[in-house]
Amino acid sequence: MSKNADDIAALSFEDALSALESIVRGLESGQQKLEDAIAAYERGAALKKHCEEKLAQAEARVQAIVARADGGLTLKNEE
């Protein structure tokens, strides 16, 4: 894994989303040099992928939780 990929993999969902939002604002401003914009776009794509993976993991965890008849919670595979 590259240093950039390692850096992104260590980010929480919230931190990655914040970084992605910052990149989008920078790209939308149109004030970056072409090479900087391309590098930012590449990092943004990696951040987007990371966020999607984190969301998928969270969704799987939420879907695994079900309410028991007594009102308690359990994981689906523990029924």
VMD Tcl script that draws the C-alpha trace (Angstrom):
set ca {
  {0.00 0.00 0.00}
  {1.27 3.49 -0.78}
  {1.72 6.12 1.89}
  {-1.36 7.95 0.54}
  {-3.47 4.76 0.74}
  {-2.15 4.00 4.25}
  {-3.00 7.56 5.28}
  {-6.56 7.23 3.97}
  {-7.08 3.74 5.46}
  {-6.30 5.14 8.91}
  {-9.00 7.83 8.67}
  {-12.37 7.54 10.37}
  {-15.44 7.98 8.19}
  {-15.97 11.49 9.53}
  {-12.37 12.57 8.94}
  {-12.37 11.10 5.42}
  {-15.65 12.83 4.59}
  {-14.32 16.14 5.88}
  {-11.18 15.78 3.75}
  {-13.30 14.88 0.73}
  {-15.52 17.94 1.26}
  {-12.42 20.13 1.44}
  {-11.13 18.70 -1.84}
  {-14.48 19.27 -3.53}
  {-14.52 22.91 -2.37}
  {-11.00 23.38 -3.73}
  {-11.85 21.83 -7.08}
  {-15.05 23.85 -7.36}
  {-13.16 27.08 -6.74}
  {-11.16 26.55 -9.93}
  {-8.13 28.20 -8.35}
  {-5.79 25.18 -8.39}
  {-3.11 24.51 -10.94}
  {-3.91 21.63 -13.27}
  {-1.47 19.15 -11.70}
  {-2.66 20.03 -8.20}
  {-6.28 19.60 -9.28}
  {-5.52 16.18 -10.77}
  {-3.74 15.07 -7.59}
  {-6.64 16.36 -5.50}
  {-9.12 14.52 -7.72}
  {-7.16 11.27 -7.32}
  {-7.10 11.66 -3.54}
  {-10.79 12.52 -3.58}
  {-11.58 9.33 -5.49}
  {-9.65 7.29 -2.91}
  {-11.44 9.08 -0.06}
  {-14.82 8.42 -1.70}
  {-14.01 4.71 -1.95}
  {-12.91 4.66 1.70}
  {-16.14 6.36 2.80}
  {-18.24 3.90 0.79}
  {-16.42 0.97 2.41}
  {-16.91 2.43 5.91}
  {-20.62 2.97 5.21}
  {-21.02 -0.58 3.93}
  {-19.38 -1.92 7.10}
  {-21.67 0.18 9.29}
  {-24.74 -0.87 7.32}
  {-23.82 -4.55 7.72}
  {-23.48 -4.08 11.48}
  {-26.83 -2.28 11.76}
  {-28.60 -4.92 9.66}
  {-27.21 -7.62 11.94}
  {-29.02 -6.17 14.95}
  {-32.61 -7.28 15.49}
  {-35.09 -6.72 18.30}
  {-35.94 -9.76 20.43}
  {-39.47 -10.38 21.67}
  {-38.49 -9.28 25.21}
  {-37.30 -5.92 23.86}
  {-33.60 -6.74 24.08}
  {-31.27 -6.66 21.11}
  {-29.31 -9.49 19.62}
  {-27.32 -10.23 16.50}
  {-29.16 -12.18 13.82}
  {-26.73 -15.10 14.00}
  {-27.31 -15.50 17.77}
  {-31.04 -16.30 17.50}
}
mol new
graphics top color blue
foreach p $ca { graphics top sphere $p radius 0.5 }
foreach p [lrange $ca 0 end-1] q [lrange $ca 1 end] { graphics top cylinder $p $q radius 0.2 }
display resetview
